[in-house]
Amino acid sequence: MKLGSANALRLTAGVALAATAMLLTHPASVVASLLLALVLAWRVDLFARARALAVAAGTIGLAVLALNAAFAWQGARVLWEAPFRITWLGRPRLTLEAMAWGATAGVQLTTTVLALAAATVAVPPEALNRAMERLGLPPSLARAGGLALRLVPDTAQDARSMREALRTRGVDTSTIRGATQTLVPLTARSLDRAAVAEEALLVRGYDADDRRTGWPPAAYLALAAATVAGLVAFLGPGRPSFYPTVSLPLDPASLALVGLALAIPVFLVGRVPRCSN
């Protein structure tokens, strides 16, 4: 199956947006990246196709915020301090810096998961597999990626079926016992499906020694471009600091860098065609 221009655009937009979200920590870029990810998710109908992935993206962001606020006690601006001390650790406290960094990292991860989920859910696994091979990736990696994407909806359907079966038997799947009764057979079925896929590949003549000896020049150019982009993002102007105090640069040079970094994702997401389930 060919990738097609529309699918190629969705995939490129998701990858570019995810890379931008992880590289830049400026608050303007973080908020803009999240909004772009929501637009991309809406255009590919992610919330109807894979609602669980969208919920997981938000949960991951909230978890990062909560964990960083609870266990990172550094920072000059103390919002709350516990009336007790923990041996070897000191007095627990909540700081503005910890919450700011936790919120930034949480939104970055949420944006990355949303963007990559939208890119992969909207693209057929066979077309994505073919695209990975044309980019010069090793055949084994391309097949593994295609198989993984193909097994995700099957595993999700198995999980829903098992939960419904347990509920009909009066088992509360929200408890630890119910979750265990779902997870154990789900894991066993997933392993069985993986074993069947492995046998099918072996029968067709694929094995662990099937690899290419080198990558095409385009792969090295892409790697070099990614390295330069990372250096500009981390060493250039506009990089905020969170410790010991929050410092968020809003000067014209910093905002210009943010706009330049977001130019490509904005252009790509704006051109992604709307699709529905």
RANOR-V379552 format. One record per residue. RES is the residue in one letter. PSI is psi in whole degrees, 0 to 359 (none if undefined). Layout:
res=RES psi=PSI
res=RES psi=PSI
This chain:
res=M psi=131
res=K psi=151
res=L psi=316
res=G psi=151
res=S psi=320
res=A psi=313
res=N psi=321
res=A psi=322
res=L psi=318
res=R psi=316
res=L psi=315
res=T psi=319
res=A psi=317
res=G psi=316
res=V psi=317
res=A psi=319
res=L psi=319
res=A psi=318
res=A psi=318
res=T psi=319
res=A psi=324
res=M psi=334
res=L psi=317
res=L psi=134
res=T psi=8
res=H psi=139
res=P psi=326
res=A psi=318
res=S psi=325
res=V psi=312
res=V psi=317
res=A psi=320
res=S psi=319
res=L psi=316
res=L psi=320
res=L psi=320
res=A psi=321
res=L psi=321
res=V psi=315
res=L psi=318
res=A psi=322
res=W psi=321
res=R psi=326
res=V psi=7
res=D psi=43
res=L psi=322
res=F psi=339
res=A psi=325
res=R psi=318
res=A psi=70
res=R psi=325
res=A psi=323
res=L psi=321
res=A psi=318
res=V psi=320
res=A psi=322
res=A psi=314
res=G psi=322
res=T psi=320
res=I psi=315
res=G psi=315
res=L psi=323
res=A psi=318
res=V psi=317
res=L psi=312
res=A psi=316
res=L psi=318
res=N psi=320
res=A psi=328
res=A psi=327
res=F psi=351
res=A psi=103
res=W psi=8
res=Q psi=160
res=G psi=150
res=A psi=332
res=R psi=100
res=V psi=122
res=L psi=329
res=W psi=143
res=E psi=134
res=A psi=148
res=P psi=11
res=F psi=168
res=R psi=149
res=I psi=130
res=T psi=132
res=W psi=347
res=L psi=328
res=G psi=200
res=R psi=120
res=P psi=142
res=R psi=160
res=L psi=123
res=T psi=154
res=L psi=324
res=E psi=319
res=A psi=320
res=M psi=322
res=A psi=315
res=W psi=321
res=G psi=319
res=A psi=319
res=T psi=311
res=A psi=323
res=G psi=316
res=V psi=323
res=Q psi=313
res=L psi=320
res=T psi=315
res=T psi=317
res=T psi=314
res=V psi=317
res=L psi=315
res=A psi=313
res=L psi=324
res=A psi=316
res=A psi=322
res=A psi=321
res=T psi=325
res=V psi=324
res=A psi=346
res=V psi=127
res=P psi=140
res=P psi=322
res=E psi=320
res=A psi=322
res=L psi=321
res=N psi=316
res=R psi=321
res=A psi=320
res=M psi=322
res=E psi=321
res=R psi=335
res=L psi=355
res=G psi=9
res=L psi=152
res=P psi=141
res=P psi=323
res=S psi=321
res=L psi=320
res=A psi=316
res=R psi=320
res=A psi=319
res=G psi=317
res=G psi=318
res=L psi=318
res=A psi=316
res=L psi=325
res=R psi=329
res=L psi=342
res=V psi=307
res=P psi=327
res=D psi=317
res=T psi=319
res=A psi=320
res=Q psi=321
res=D psi=317
res=A psi=317
res=R psi=318
res=S psi=319
res=M psi=320
res=R psi=318
res=E psi=321
res=A psi=321
res=L psi=323
res=R psi=323
res=T psi=337
res=R psi=6
res=G psi=15
res=V psi=130
res=D psi=108
res=T psi=353
res=S psi=350
res=T psi=169
res=I psi=320
res=R psi=316
res=G psi=320
res=A psi=322
res=T psi=318
res=Q psi=339
res=T psi=319
res=L psi=319
res=V psi=305
res=P psi=330
res=L psi=318
res=T psi=317
res=A psi=318
res=R psi=322
res=S psi=319
res=L psi=321
res=D psi=318
res=R psi=321
res=A psi=321
res=A psi=320
res=V psi=319
res=A psi=321
res=E psi=316
res=E psi=322
res=A psi=320
res=L psi=319
res=L psi=321
res=V psi=326
res=R psi=3
res=G psi=9
res=Y psi=143
res=D psi=181
res=A psi=342
res=D psi=1
res=D psi=98
res=R psi=163
res=R psi=155
res=T psi=342
res=G psi=167
res=W psi=151
res=P psi=163
res=P psi=329
res=A psi=325
res=A psi=319
res=Y psi=324
res=L psi=319
res=A psi=320
res=L psi=318
res=A psi=318
res=A psi=319
res=A psi=322
res=T psi=316
res=V psi=317
res=A psi=320
res=G psi=319
res=L psi=318
res=V psi=320
res=A psi=320
res=F psi=331
res=L psi=344
res=G psi=180
res=P psi=161
res=G psi=6
res=R psi=117
res=P psi=162
res=S psi=147
res=F psi=342
res=Y psi=142
res=P psi=343
res=T psi=158
res=V psi=127
res=S psi=112
res=L psi=101
res=P psi=131
res=L psi=26
res=D psi=164
res=P psi=322
res=A psi=319
res=S psi=315
res=L psi=327
res=A psi=321
res=L psi=318
res=V psi=314
res=G psi=321
res=L psi=318
res=A psi=329
res=L psi=356
res=A psi=313
res=I psi=311
res=P psi=321
res=V psi=316
res=F psi=315
res=L psi=314
res=V psi=323
res=G psi=336
res=R psi=354
res=V psi=125
res=P psi=150
res=R psi=135
res=C psi=154
res=S psi=158
res=N psi=none
